[in-house]
Structures are given as C-alpha cells and as structure tokens.
Amino acid sequence: MCLTHSVVVDAAKAGDFSEKFVGMFNGAALMLMTSIGHRTGLFDAMGDGQSVTSSELAQKAELSDRYVREWLGAMVTGEIVMYDPQTQRYHLPAEHAAWLTRASAPQCLAATSQWIGVLGAVEDQVVEAFSHGKGVPYSAYKRFAAVMAEESNQTTVAGMDEHILPLIPGLVADLERGIRVVDVGCGSGWALIHLAKRFPNSRFVGLDLLDTQIADAMLKASDAGLTNITFRACDVTDWNEPASYDLVTTFDAVHDQARPDLVLANIRRALKPGGVYLMQDIKASTPVEKNHDNPMAPFIYTVSCMHCMSVSLANGGMGLGAAWGRELACQMLADAGFNDVQVSELPHDMINYYYVARSVA
C-alpha cells in the first residue's frame, strides 16, 4: 500500500524564500561583475569619484566602450555605481570605493569576489567528485595562486606589522636581534618576503608543495635583493627538522593539507625549546549550528567544498575543509603537543582566527 502525505505550504514563507532566492541570483551575478571590475581596473579608474560617461570611462581604463557600458548596467541596477539619466554620467561613491578599489586594501572586497570565477571554473570536476569522492587536484584551479597571493597581501602582509606580530609579546625585538623562522605553505612568499625585508638579522625559510609557487617566491626574493631568505619545495607531511626554528608560521594553509595532523606534529617538532607557532586559519566553528551567526559562513563552506576539502581529498587526505573550526583546531593543536594555545580575532581580518601556540613544560 502506498501512502501519500499532503504537504501544507505557508504561502507567506514561500514568498519570502522566493524573494530571498532572487536576491541570491542577483548577488551571484554581481560578484562576477565585481570580479571583472577589479581585474579590468574599472573600479580603480572610478576611484577618484568623478562622474564619467561610459565612453570616458572606457577610454580612461583603455577598454571597449560596449563592454564597459554593459558592465555599468549591472553596477547601476545593483546599486554599486550611481547614474544620472539627465547627464548620462556615472560615478562610484566614496563609500563604495572604500571597499572596491585597490587603494582600499586591505579591505578591498572586490579582490575577494574573484573566488567566484575561480571556483566556478571547476564546477564540472567538483560535480564529478560528488560521485567518486576523490577530490579535484590543485592543477585544475586556474588563477588560484594569483588570487590567493592577492588575498594574502590583504589579510596577512597588510596587517603584519600593526596587528599580527604584536600578538606575540617580544617577537619584534627577537626578530630584530635575529632568529630562525619558517613559513609552512608559503605560497608565493609575500608574507615571508615582507618579514625578511623588515628584519635583516633574522633568517627565513619558506616551504611549499608546489614547484611553481616556490619558483615565483624565489624570483620575488631575488628581485628584492634579499640574502636572508630561502625557499624550497617540500611535502610538509614528511618534513622533519627537529628543534630548528624559533618561530613557525602558517597563513591559511593547515586546513588544505592532506594530513594536517602530521603537519602540526612536524611543526611542533621543528620548534626549538621556547619556540612559538603562529597559525592563521579560517574563522569558523566546528559544529555547523554554531556558524549561523557567522556572516561569511556560506562563502566559507562553498570555498571549502569546491577547493579546500577537495584538494585534500585529491591527495588522499583527510578532507578537513575550511570550516574545520576553532574547536577542532584547538584539539588538533593539543594532540600535536601544544598545551598553551591563545586564539585571537584581529580588526583588519574578518575571515580568520589567529592562533598562538606553545608547548610549555
């Protein structure tokens, strides 16, 4: 016997959801257009607040007028750019430019909008991964390194001197005197190069799995004339340098690892007695229900599903994901041998926690 169940639909709630979902459609579309505005320099060209026609803006940005005009249509109807129909001129309000131009870094949200396009480009592979469960490799993500480097400049490099280094009392004095530092998962090396420039008496090492990232970092360090910094390709799952460093850093790197548990244990082993580990990682809670009040939660879970978790699984890893959360992070740090962990939020960075971890006898 087949039983059927009637479903009662609350018309008002259904209407509210429909309206909300249409807003999501428009929001997603505007993110793509925002990314294009950032990559083409259109926001920067409008950053002076002057009113321009579409052709004037196109000429200023050295772009096609027809494409610029269609882009402006999305910006105007999305209430990002203002338009005067009498004069047919457009302008970007200063309050919007403060979040959208490169000059607004480290709070340039337009740079972050690039992730939508980067992730969308691997949608087919991620859909397939839902069936086979093996993940999508790093090599599938075009422009990932470039966008990640820009994000690193915003959240890490820009906040390093004023916000991040002061988390560890006495660290600046130690760096000025001269200590050994290693950055695990260094990417293109922007954070480490910044530190090497500021602290010439210290010695810095950058480790990353990808040869392309290491080559890029080495070129940047060479161009800067730095002699106190080295980079090398390394699978940090197998990394073993006992008691070698006074400071170990990871910036948005641990949750992507195939075996973050082993990486954290290797980091603990690499520290000299009295050394300190500084970990920047995603601001989230481990239980999903605790993330309802996190304004970035849907974005975090999306990036995790379409990149962070997937690249770990592609390497045969745990698939920890970006939303591994503070609770699990602290537990894994404790399991790795860190019995003194302080967690901070910093005003320049809305998406990360900062963990200062030590092993105290």
One Martini backbone bead per residue (centre of mass of N, CA, C, O) as a GRO file, in nm:
protein
  361
    1MET     BB    1   0.096   0.037   0.023
    2CYS     BB    2   0.047   0.370  -0.065
    3LEU     BB    3   0.155   0.660   0.089
    4THR     BB    4   0.027   0.985   0.127
    5HIS     BB    5   0.144   1.329   0.165
    6SER     BB    6   0.048   1.627   0.262
    7VAL     BB    7   0.158   1.959   0.186
    8VAL     BB    8   0.194   2.248   0.371
    9VAL     BB    9   0.195   2.577   0.247
   10ASP     BB   10   0.342   2.875   0.326
   11ALA     BB   11   0.299   3.149   0.142
   12ALA     BB   12   0.472   3.359   0.288
   13LYS     BB   13   0.735   3.189   0.310
   14ALA     BB   14   0.761   3.131   0.009
   15GLY     BB   15   0.786   3.428  -0.076
   16ASP     BB   16   1.036   3.495   0.090
   17PHE     BB   17   1.222   3.286  -0.042
   18SER     BB   18   1.200   3.384  -0.331
   19GLU     BB   19   1.315   3.665  -0.278
   20LYS     BB   20   1.585   3.568  -0.164
   21PHE     BB   21   1.674   3.404  -0.419
   22VAL     BB   22   1.683   3.638  -0.616
   23GLY     BB   23   1.906   3.783  -0.459
   24MET     BB   24   2.116   3.562  -0.513
   25PHE     BB   25   2.132   3.588  -0.813
   26ASN     BB   26   2.227   3.885  -0.811
   27GLY     BB   27   2.474   3.843  -0.631
   28ALA     BB   28   2.626   3.648  -0.814
   29ALA     BB   29   2.642   3.834  -1.059
   30LEU     BB   30   2.791   4.070  -0.912
   31MET     BB   31   3.049   3.914  -0.849
   32LEU     BB   32   3.141   3.881  -1.139
   33MET     BB   33   3.142   4.189  -1.203
   34THR     BB   34   3.340   4.264  -0.978
   35SER     BB   35   3.577   4.102  -1.078
   36ILE     BB   36   3.597   4.249  -1.349
   37GLY     BB   37   3.638   4.533  -1.227
   38HIS     BB   38   3.907   4.456  -1.098
   39ARG     BB   39   4.074   4.327  -1.335
   40THR     BB   40   4.028   4.591  -1.533
   41GLY     BB   41   4.018   4.869  -1.343
   42LEU     BB   42   3.741   5.021  -1.305
   43PHE     BB   43   3.739   5.103  -1.010
   44ASP     BB   44   4.002   5.263  -1.019
   45ALA     BB   45   3.899   5.469  -1.241
   46MET     BB   46   3.656   5.557  -1.018
   47GLY     BB   47   3.809   5.645  -0.741
   48ASP     BB   48   3.779   5.975  -0.770
   49GLY     BB   49   3.449   6.038  -0.813
   50GLN     BB   50   3.407   6.097  -1.097
   51SER     BB   51   3.212   6.182  -1.357
   52VAL     BB   52   3.111   5.950  -1.624
   53THR     BB   53   3.110   5.817  -1.912
   54SER     BB   54   3.144   5.530  -2.073
   55SER     BB   55   3.359   5.633  -2.277
   56GLU     BB   56   3.545   5.766  -2.067
   57LEU     BB   57   3.600   5.511  -1.906
   58ALA     BB   58   3.711   5.339  -2.134
   59GLN     BB   59   3.949   5.527  -2.196
   60LYS     BB   60   4.075   5.529  -1.910
   61ALA     BB   61   4.092   5.191  -1.912
   62GLU     BB   62   4.135   5.068  -2.193
   63LEU     BB   63   3.840   4.990  -2.320
   64SER     BB   64   3.542   4.872  -2.414
   65ASP     BB   65   3.251   5.040  -2.437
   66ARG     BB   66   3.041   4.812  -2.459
   67TYR     BB   67   3.131   4.657  -2.204
   68VAL     BB   68   3.119   4.889  -2.002
   69ARG     BB   69   2.816   4.949  -2.032
   70GLU     BB   70   2.717   4.669  -1.930
   71TRP     BB   71   2.857   4.680  -1.659
   72LEU     BB   72   2.712   4.937  -1.562
   73GLY     BB   73   2.432   4.813  -1.556
   74ALA     BB   74   2.492   4.625  -1.316
   75MET     BB   75   2.593   4.845  -1.116
   76VAL     BB   76   2.337   5.019  -1.109
   77THR     BB   77   2.116   4.794  -1.042
   78GLY     BB   78   2.312   4.713  -0.784
   79GLU     BB   79   2.405   4.982  -0.632
   80ILE     BB   80   2.723   5.066  -0.689
   81VAL     BB   81   2.654   5.260  -0.918
   82MET     BB   82   2.589   5.580  -1.020
   83TYR     BB   83   2.309   5.752  -1.205
   84ASP     BB   84   2.251   6.013  -1.458
   85PRO     BB   85   2.009   6.053  -1.699
   86GLN     BB   86   2.060   6.349  -1.790
   87THR     BB   87   2.392   6.308  -1.835
   88GLN     BB   88   2.505   6.013  -1.855
   89ARG     BB   89   2.643   5.964  -1.568
   90TYR     BB   90   2.904   5.819  -1.364
   91HIS     BB   91   2.951   5.703  -1.013
   92LEU     BB   92   3.169   5.635  -0.733
   93PRO     BB   93   3.132   5.617  -0.425
   94ALA     BB   94   3.336   5.652  -0.160
   95GLU     BB   95   3.199   5.422   0.012
   96HIS     BB   96   3.261   5.208  -0.217
   97ALA     BB   97   3.562   5.251  -0.279
   98ALA     BB   98   3.653   5.155   0.015
   99TRP     BB   99   3.589   4.833  -0.108
  100LEU     BB  100   3.699   4.827  -0.442
  101THR     BB  101   3.976   4.935  -0.446
  102ARG     BB  102   4.313   4.901  -0.428
  103ALA     BB  103   4.342   5.145  -0.223
  104SER     BB  104   4.165   4.983   0.008
  105ALA     BB  105   4.372   4.826   0.109
  106PRO     BB  106   4.272   4.552   0.313
  107GLN     BB  107   3.937   4.612   0.209
  108CYS     BB  108   3.914   4.454  -0.074
  109LEU     BB  109   3.636   4.292  -0.197
  110ALA     BB  110   3.693   4.260  -0.501
  111ALA     BB  111   3.916   4.050  -0.471
  112THR     BB  112   3.732   3.826  -0.343
  113SER     BB  113   3.532   3.790  -0.592
  114GLN     BB  114   3.722   3.598  -0.765
  115TRP     BB  115   3.635   3.318  -0.647
  116ILE     BB  116   3.387   3.260  -0.818
  117GLY     BB  117   3.538   3.207  -1.087
  118VAL     BB  118   3.743   2.997  -0.990
  119LEU     BB  119   3.525   2.789  -0.894
  120GLY     BB  120   3.342   2.773  -1.149
  121ALA     BB  121   3.567   2.635  -1.335
  122VAL     BB  122   3.522   2.346  -1.142
  123GLU     BB  123   3.233   2.230  -1.140
  124ASP     BB  124   3.248   1.966  -1.301
  125GLN     BB  125   3.461   1.826  -1.115
  126VAL     BB  126   3.292   1.845  -0.854
  127VAL     BB  127   3.050   1.684  -0.947
  128GLU     BB  128   3.213   1.425  -0.990
  129ALA     BB  129   3.319   1.407  -0.690
  130PHE     BB  130   3.044   1.334  -0.562
  131SER     BB  131   3.079   1.035  -0.669
  132HIS     BB  132   3.399   0.952  -0.620
  133GLY     BB  133   3.549   1.127  -0.372
  134LYS     BB  134   3.861   1.237  -0.468
  135GLY     BB  135   3.870   1.504  -0.593
  136VAL     BB  136   4.052   1.812  -0.676
  137PRO     BB  137   4.321   1.932  -0.811
  138TYR     BB  138   4.525   2.200  -0.818
  139SER     BB  139   4.562   2.207  -1.138
  140ALA     BB  140   4.250   2.299  -1.193
  141TYR     BB  141   4.323   2.593  -1.068
  142LYS     BB  142   4.286   2.875  -1.209
  143ARG     BB  143   4.435   3.152  -1.053
  144PHE     BB  144   4.480   3.077  -0.757
  145ALA     BB  145   4.759   3.197  -0.688
  146ALA     BB  146   4.691   3.494  -0.754
  147VAL     BB  147   4.451   3.531  -0.559
  148MET     BB  148   4.593   3.436  -0.299
  149ALA     BB  149   4.811   3.655  -0.302
  150GLU     BB  150   4.617   3.894  -0.274
  151GLU     BB  151   4.492   3.802  -0.008
  152SER     BB  152   4.755   3.794   0.153
  153ASN     BB  153   4.815   4.096   0.131
  154GLN     BB  154   4.563   4.176   0.297
  155THR     BB  155   4.558   3.979   0.563
  156THR     BB  156   4.880   3.971   0.614
  157VAL     BB  157   5.075   4.194   0.519
  158ALA     BB  158   4.904   4.450   0.601
  159GLY     BB  159   4.883   4.326   0.919
  160MET     BB  160   5.159   4.252   1.040
  161ASP     BB  161   5.270   4.501   1.208
  162GLU     BB  162   5.003   4.601   1.364
  163HIS     BB  163   4.863   4.299   1.439
  164ILE     BB  164   5.030   4.024   1.438
  165LEU     BB  165   5.304   4.052   1.590
  166PRO     BB  166   5.174   4.160   1.871
  167LEU     BB  167   5.067   3.876   1.971
  168ILE     BB  168   5.384   3.845   2.038
  169PRO     BB  169   5.568   3.901   2.288
  170GLY     BB  170   5.889   4.012   2.171
  171LEU     BB  171   5.916   3.946   1.863
  172VAL     BB  172   6.040   4.196   1.735
  173ALA     BB  173   6.303   4.189   1.899
  174ASP     BB  174   6.389   3.910   1.801
  175LEU     BB  175   6.397   3.980   1.496
  176GLU     BB  176   6.607   4.205   1.524
  177ARG     BB  177   6.830   4.022   1.642
  178GLY     BB  178   6.778   3.706   1.557
  179ILE     BB  179   6.605   3.449   1.388
  180ARG     BB  180   6.428   3.150   1.312
  181VAL     BB  181   6.216   3.107   1.015
  182VAL     BB  182   5.907   2.932   0.919
  183ASP     BB  183   5.697   2.886   0.626
  184VAL     BB  184   5.409   2.696   0.588
  185GLY     BB  185   5.279   2.741   0.300
  186CYS     BB  186   5.396   3.012   0.131
  187GLY     BB  187   5.374   3.024  -0.161
  188SER     BB  188   5.478   3.334  -0.298
  189GLY     BB  189   5.610   3.485  -0.023
  190TRP     BB  190   5.506   3.763   0.088
  191ALA     BB  191   5.531   3.745   0.398
  192LEU     BB  192   5.835   3.666   0.415
  193ILE     BB  193   5.948   3.905   0.255
  194HIS     BB  194   5.853   4.121   0.447
  195LEU     BB  195   6.021   4.018   0.690
  196ALA     BB  196   6.303   4.019   0.555
  197LYS     BB  197   6.313   4.325   0.513
  198ARG     BB  198   6.269   4.416   0.816
  199PHE     BB  199   6.465   4.150   0.916
  200PRO     BB  200   6.799   4.105   0.850
  201ASN     BB  201   6.891   3.917   1.109
  202SER     BB  202   6.707   3.715   1.002
  203ARG     BB  203   6.592   3.378   0.916
  204PHE     BB  204   6.431   3.246   0.616
  205VAL     BB  205   6.175   2.992   0.543
  206GLY     BB  206   6.014   2.838   0.256
  207LEU     BB  207   5.728   2.618   0.222
  208ASP     BB  208   5.619   2.413  -0.064
  209LEU     BB  209   5.468   2.193  -0.283
  210LEU     BB  210   5.492   2.398  -0.522
  211ASP     BB  211   5.710   2.482  -0.766
  212THR     BB  212   5.577   2.742  -0.878
  213GLN     BB  213   5.573   2.897  -0.611
  214ILE     BB  214   5.874   2.885  -0.549
  215ALA     BB  215   5.973   3.028  -0.805
  216ASP     BB  216   5.823   3.293  -0.746
  217ALA     BB  217   5.953   3.353  -0.472
  218MET     BB  218   6.250   3.358  -0.566
  219LEU     BB  219   6.218   3.593  -0.761
  220LYS     BB  220   6.126   3.806  -0.557
  221ALA     BB  221   6.375   3.788  -0.371
  222SER     BB  222   6.581   3.860  -0.588
  223ASP     BB  223   6.461   4.137  -0.670
  224ALA     BB  224   6.503   4.238  -0.358
  225GLY     BB  225   6.795   4.140  -0.252
  226LEU     BB  226   6.777   3.881  -0.075
  227THR     BB  227   6.985   3.687   0.183
  228ASN     BB  228   6.763   3.585   0.431
  229ILE     BB  229   6.626   3.383   0.206
  230THR     BB  230   6.444   3.071   0.153
  231PHE     BB  231   6.331   2.822  -0.092
  232ARG     BB  232   6.127   2.511  -0.085
  233ALA     BB  233   6.028   2.214  -0.186
  234CYS     BB  234   5.763   2.051   0.019
  235ASP     BB  235   5.644   1.779   0.202
  236VAL     BB  236   5.514   1.837   0.520
  237THR     BB  237   5.443   1.544   0.600
  238ASP     BB  238   5.781   1.473   0.579
  239TRP     BB  239   5.885   1.678   0.766
  240ASN     BB  240   6.232   1.702   0.929
  241GLU     BB  241   6.325   1.959   1.183
  242PRO     BB  242   6.455   1.947   1.466
  243ALA     BB  243   6.502   2.213   1.654
  244SER     BB  244   6.523   2.487   1.426
  245TYR     BB  245   6.293   2.696   1.535
  246ASP     BB  246   6.146   2.988   1.675
  247LEU     BB  247   5.945   3.022   1.418
  248VAL     BB  248   5.616   2.929   1.313
  249THR     BB  249   5.423   2.956   1.007
  250THR     BB  250   5.068   2.988   0.908
  251PHE     BB  251   4.872   3.090   0.612
  252ASP     BB  252   4.607   2.944   0.519
  253ALA     BB  253   4.710   2.602   0.523
  254VAL     BB  254   4.620   2.354   0.701
  255HIS     BB  255   4.328   2.269   0.585
  256ASP     BB  256   4.461   2.169   0.298
  257GLN     BB  257   4.583   1.930   0.404
  258ALA     BB  258   4.605   1.596   0.397
  259ARG     BB  259   4.783   1.592   0.694
  260PRO     BB  260   4.743   1.796   0.952
  261ASP     BB  261   4.842   1.625   1.189
  262LEU     BB  262   5.136   1.587   1.083
  263VAL     BB  263   5.206   1.883   1.041
  264LEU     BB  264   5.173   1.972   1.338
  265ALA     BB  265   5.386   1.776   1.449
  266ASN     BB  266   5.621   1.892   1.278
  267ILE     BB  267   5.610   2.174   1.394
  268ARG     BB  268   5.664   2.101   1.685
  269ARG     BB  269   5.944   1.968   1.622
  270ALA     BB  270   6.079   2.236   1.488
  271LEU     BB  271   6.088   2.357   1.757
  272LYS     BB  272   6.231   2.520   1.981
  273PRO     BB  273   6.284   2.585   2.284
  274GLY     BB  274   6.036   2.834   2.324
  275GLY     BB  275   5.879   2.825   2.085
  276VAL     BB  276   5.655   2.949   1.816
  277TYR     BB  277   5.317   2.927   1.691
  278LEU     BB  278   5.164   3.071   1.392
  279MET     BB  279   4.806   3.061   1.315
  280GLN     BB  280   4.624   3.105   1.024
  281ASP     BB  281   4.263   3.069   1.022
  282ILE     BB  282   3.951   2.999   0.987
  283LYS     BB  283   3.648   3.153   1.083
  284ALA     BB  284   3.511   2.894   1.280
  285SER     BB  285   3.298   2.629   1.355
  286THR     BB  286   3.250   2.300   1.381
  287PRO     BB  287   2.961   2.330   1.432
  288VAL     BB  288   2.719   2.433   1.222
  289GLU     BB  289   2.522   2.579   1.429
  290LYS     BB  290   2.757   2.801   1.507
  291ASN     BB  291   2.741   2.954   1.200
  292HIS     BB  292   2.485   3.137   1.172
  293ASP     BB  293   2.644   3.417   1.274
  294ASN     BB  294   2.826   3.389   1.026
  295PRO     BB  295   2.855   3.596   0.750
  296MET     BB  296   3.071   3.378   0.593
  297ALA     BB  297   2.970   3.080   0.584
  298PRO     BB  298   2.878   3.015   0.291
  299PHE     BB  299   3.152   3.083   0.168
  300ILE     BB  300   3.326   2.882   0.326
  301TYR     BB  301   3.179   2.620   0.238
  302THR     BB  302   3.220   2.663  -0.065
  303VAL     BB  303   3.528   2.675  -0.075
  304SER     BB  304   3.566   2.402   0.057
  305CYS     BB  305   3.413   2.218  -0.146
  306MET     BB  306   3.570   2.353  -0.415
  307HIS     BB  307   3.870   2.312  -0.258
  308CYS     BB  308   3.995   2.239   0.024
  309MET     BB  309   3.873   1.954   0.054
  310SER     BB  310   3.936   1.850  -0.239
  311VAL     BB  311   4.251   1.866  -0.244
  312SER     BB  312   4.289   1.671  -0.014
  313LEU     BB  313   4.144   1.425  -0.140
  314ALA     BB  314   4.325   1.416  -0.400
  315ASN     BB  315   4.574   1.335  -0.183
  316GLY     BB  316   4.446   1.128   0.029
  317GLY     BB  317   4.300   1.284   0.248
  318MET     BB  318   4.084   1.417   0.503
  319GLY     BB  319   3.911   1.667   0.434
  320LEU     BB  320   3.871   1.905   0.642
  321GLY     BB  321   3.841   2.200   0.573
  322ALA     BB  322   3.766   2.533   0.636
  323ALA     BB  323   3.533   2.438   0.865
  324TRP     BB  324   3.682   2.300   1.114
  325GLY     BB  325   3.745   2.488   1.345
  326ARG     BB  326   3.828   2.581   1.660
  327GLU     BB  327   3.784   2.318   1.817
  328LEU     BB  328   3.955   2.130   1.633
  329ALA     BB  329   4.211   2.295   1.628
  330CYS     BB  330   4.273   2.277   1.931
  331GLN     BB  331   4.283   1.968   1.942
  332MET     BB  332   4.513   1.929   1.731
  333LEU     BB  333   4.721   2.094   1.884
  334ALA     BB  334   4.722   1.916   2.134
  335ASP     BB  335   4.797   1.648   1.988
  336ALA     BB  336   5.081   1.786   1.889
  337GLY     BB  337   5.179   1.946   2.183
  338PHE     BB  338   4.992   2.193   2.248
  339ASN     BB  339   4.927   2.355   2.580
  340ASP     BB  340   4.935   2.665   2.453
  341VAL     BB  341   4.641   2.845   2.346
  342GLN     BB  342   4.579   3.136   2.151
  343VAL     BB  343   4.283   3.323   2.048
  344SER     BB  344   4.235   3.558   1.774
  345GLU     BB  345   4.100   3.869   1.673
  346LEU     BB  346   4.119   4.092   1.390
  347PRO     BB  347   4.028   4.400   1.248
  348HIS     BB  348   4.147   4.336   0.939
  349ASP     BB  349   4.007   4.029   0.977
  350MET     BB  350   3.702   3.854   0.902
  351ILE     BB  351   3.810   3.529   0.830
  352ASN     BB  352   4.017   3.501   1.082
  353TYR     BB  353   4.220   3.330   1.290
  354TYR     BB  354   4.464   3.352   1.573
  355TYR     BB  355   4.725   3.131   1.661
  356VAL     BB  356   4.902   3.079   1.972
  357ALA     BB  357   5.159   2.828   2.009
  358ARG     BB  358   5.266   2.614   2.285
  359SER     BB  359   5.518   2.438   2.477
  360VAL     BB  360   5.470   2.366   2.820
  361ALA     BB  361   5.627   2.221   3.098
   0.00000   0.00000   0.00000
